[in-house]
Amino acid sequence: MYAIINTKTKKFVYDTDFSKKTPMQKSSSNMILLFDTKKEAEKAYKTRQCGKTYKICEINFTINQVFK
């Protein structure tokens, strides 16, 4: 899985505000927008007009517990 991360703040992009002339990334350490492929992440990176401080990263995670 892939995500877009702000390399300065180490927070992940979870949304983009397109209402401004220059889109503003919404980032969080608690929420994350995931992509199945690197190609999808690259497309979102361009569409969201991410700046130089944003990079695509690969995410690996494990499921620790499943709740009812």
Phi, psi and omega in degrees: 000157183228155179213172176247129184236145173276117186289340178278313184267345184063027177256152183265146175287132175237349179192169177223134177267107181268005183285343179269166178299315174255120181304140180252128179280137173260124183232155184204155172267354181254339180236152184208140175262118183256148178234141181291323184233159177295326179298318177296319179295319179296321178295316179295321179302316180288315181298320181278356178053052180294144180279186184293338181278355180257138179223156174273136179228155177268135183247130172238135178214160178238151176268117182275323182203143176251127181259152180289000000 
